[in-house]
Amino acid sequence: MKTYEMIYVLDASLADEAKEAFAKKFEDIITSKGGKVVSVDKWGVKKLAYPINYKTDGDYNVMTFEADGTAVKEIERISDLSTEVLRRMITVKA
């Protein structure tokens, strides 16, 4: 298994419960595929560099996890279908 780092930006207008639900959803995907969440770092609401879907603020989060490629593909699929996720980037941590 490789170590990955995912940075994702949620819509800042979401309720705190909805933001926690997204974090839990991503963690559940990783653990269901046999991976392990190493750390979750919440950066909070920050100004976006440019508007995304007419939004100017986003809630930034960083998650480090160990998993295989199937978990990464599933997270990408789920985040692409969710309108609440403005942006996400997954990289292999060296």
Helices and strands as residue ranges (DSSP letters): E 2-11, H 16-32, E 36-52, E 55-67, H 69-81, E 85-92
